[in-house]
Amino acid sequence: MAIEGPIGVGKTSLARLLAREFNARMVLEDVDANPFLPKFYSDRRKYAFQTQLAFLVSRFLQQRELLQDELFYRATVADYLFAKDRIFASITLDDSELALYDKIYYLFNPRVLKPDLIIYLQAPASLLHQRLQKRGKEYEKNIDVEYLEEVVRGYNEFFFHYTETPLLVVDTHNIDFVENPDDFLDLVKEIRRVRSGVLHYIPQERRP
């Protein structure tokens, strides 16, 4: 099971909860280990290529470890999908950089695990920006709403065409699965319903 969505949407928080719920191995991406990331958010044009290649190699190596250990675990919950790397590359790299990046990406992609289910968390850029400011990571303070809007568009376009595995699309605008146990339990019910294709979960706003 892979959790996906733009920056600040709650992927890691949900992955922790689901790993506990399903008694699964949890796989978290160590985003902060990328040495170029703080520089990227200060000067995206200058550091985009280095940042993206560092992420690509790191994610591939982690995925290869998962493939080797797959037989020893009943279930796995990850807070990212390997294909997300290509989403960000298409946003941040220029044409010549993307052409070189793609040669490496398409060499790696067939050699990684495909999840049995992807949970795609959605939220508007304005809400993501609020969450990032609240999160308080120093380098994320340089992330503006315009960049987040690009990321949201990139994710929406990617998953609009996605057909490789079952997909659950979750609107997170009116739910808080960390602070509200009922929200989380409702989401778990939706997860258990997914068998194939695409399922959209748009929870109604709860009234006090």
C-alpha positions in Angstrom: 0.0 0.0 0.0 1.5 3.4 -1.0 0.3 6.8 0.2 0.7 9.6 -2.2 -0.1 13.3 -2.6 1.5 16.7 -2.7 3.8 18.2 0.0 2.1 18.6 3.4 -1.0 16.6 2.6 -0.4 14.1 5.4 1.2 11.0 3.7 3.6 10.1 6.5 1.0 10.6 9.3 -1.4 8.3 7.5 1.2 5.7 6.7 2.0 5.4 10.4 -1.6 5.0 11.3 -2.3 2.4 8.6 0.8 0.4 9.4 -0.5 0.1 13.0 -4.0 -0.7 11.8 -2.9 -3.4 9.4 0.0 -4.7 11.4 2.3 -3.9 8.5 5.8 -3.0 7.9 6.2 0.8 7.5 8.5 2.3 4.9 9.1 6.0 5.2 11.1 8.1 2.7 13.9 10.1 4.4 13.3 13.4 2.6 15.5 15.4 5.0 18.5 13.2 4.0 18.7 14.8 0.6 21.5 17.3 1.0 20.3 19.5 -2.0 16.7 20.0 -0.8 17.2 23.1 1.4 19.2 24.7 -1.5 16.5 23.7 -3.9 13.8 25.6 -2.0 16.1 28.7 -1.9 16.9 28.5 -5.6 14.8 26.0 -7.5 16.2 26.6 -10.9 19.9 26.2 -9.9 19.5 23.1 -7.7 16.6 21.2 -9.4 18.6 18.6 -11.3 20.9 17.7 -8.4 18.0 17.5 -6.0 15.9 15.3 -8.4 18.8 12.9 -9.1 19.5 12.5 -5.4 15.9 11.6 -4.8 15.7 9.2 -7.7 18.8 7.2 -6.6 17.7 7.2 -3.0 14.2 6.0 -3.7 15.4 3.3 -6.1 17.9 1.9 -3.6 15.2 1.8 -0.9 12.8 0.1 -3.4 15.4 -2.5 -4.3 15.7 -3.4 -0.6 11.9 -3.8 -0.3 12.0 -6.2 -3.3 14.6 -8.4 -1.7 12.7 -8.5 1.7 9.2 -8.9 0.2 8.8 -12.6 1.1 9.4 -11.9 4.8 6.5 -9.5 5.3 2.8 -9.9 5.2 2.0 -6.3 4.4 3.8 -3.0 3.8 2.7 0.6 4.0 4.9 3.2 2.3 4.5 7.0 2.4 5.5 7.4 -1.3 5.2 5.8 -4.7 8.4 5.5 -6.8 6.6 7.2 -9.8 6.3 10.4 -7.8 9.8 11.2 -8.7 8.8 11.6 -12.4 6.0 14.0 -11.3 8.4 16.4 -9.6 11.0 16.1 -12.4 8.4 17.2 -15.0 7.7 20.3 -12.8 11.2 21.3 -11.9 13.6 20.3 -14.8 14.0 22.0 -18.1 13.7 20.0 -21.3 17.4 18.9 -21.6 17.6 18.0 -18.0 14.4 16.0 -18.2 15.6 14.1 -21.2 18.7 13.0 -19.3 16.7 12.3 -16.2 14.2 10.1 -18.1 17.0 7.9 -19.4 17.8 7.0 -15.8 14.2 6.9 -14.5 13.0 4.5 -17.2 15.9 2.2 -16.5 15.0 2.1 -12.8 11.2 2.0 -13.0 10.6 -1.6 -14.2 12.8 -2.8 -11.4 10.8 -1.6 -8.4 7.7 -3.0 -6.6 4.2 -2.0 -7.7 1.8 -1.5 -4.8 -1.5 -3.4 -4.5 -3.2 -0.1 -3.7 -2.4 3.6 -3.9 -4.1 6.1 -1.6 -3.9 9.5 -3.3 -4.5 12.3 -0.8 -5.8 15.6 -2.2 -5.9 19.1 -0.8 -5.8 22.6 -2.3 -2.5 24.5 -2.5 -3.7 27.1 0.0 -4.4 24.5 2.6 -1.1 22.7 2.0 0.7 26.0 2.4 -0.9 26.5 5.8 0.1 23.0 6.9 3.7 23.6 5.8 3.9 26.8 7.8 2.5 25.0 10.8 4.9 22.1 10.4 7.8 24.6 10.9 10.6 23.0 8.8 13.1 25.9 8.1 13.6 25.2 4.4 9.9 24.8 3.8 9.3 28.4 4.7 10.5 29.3 1.2 7.8 27.2 -0.5 5.2 29.5 -2.0 1.6 28.8 -3.0 2.4 29.1 -6.7 4.9 26.2 -6.5 2.4 24.2 -4.5 -0.2 24.8 -7.2 2.2 23.4 -9.8 2.7 20.3 -7.7 -1.0 19.8 -7.2 -1.6 20.1 -11.0 1.2 17.6 -11.6 -0.3 15.1 -9.2 -3.8 15.5 -10.6 -2.7 15.0 -14.1 -0.6 12.0 -13.3 -3.4 10.2 -11.3 -6.1 11.2 -13.8 -4.3 8.9 -16.3 -3.1 6.3 -13.8 -4.3 2.7 -14.4 -1.5 0.4 -13.2 -3.0 -0.5 -9.8 -6.2 0.1 -7.8 -6.5 3.7 -6.7 -8.3 5.4 -3.8 -8.6 9.2 -4.2 -9.2 10.9 -0.9 -10.3 14.5 -0.5 -8.6 15.6 2.8 -10.1 19.1 2.9 -12.7 18.3 5.6 -11.1 15.4 7.5 -8.3 15.0 10.1 -7.4 11.3 10.4 -4.7 12.1 12.9 -6.8 14.0 15.4 -10.2 12.5 14.8 -10.4 8.7 15.2 -13.8 8.6 13.4 -12.3 10.1 10.3 -9.6 7.5 10.3 -12.0 4.6 10.9 -14.2 5.8 8.0 -11.1 6.0 5.8 -10.1 2.4 6.7 -13.6 1.2 5.7 -13.1 2.8 2.3 -9.7 1.2 1.9 -11.1 -2.2 2.6 -13.7 -1.6 -0.1 -11.2 -1.1 -2.9 -10.8 -4.1 -5.2 -10.0 -2.6 -8.6 -10.2 0.5 -10.6 -10.6 4.0 -9.1 -12.6 4.8 -6.0 -13.2 8.4 -4.9 -13.8 9.2 -1.2 -15.2 12.7 -0.5 -16.2 12.8 3.1 -18.8 15.3 4.3 -17.9 18.0 6.7 -18.8 17.0 10.2 -21.0 19.4 12.2 -20.4 20.0 15.9 
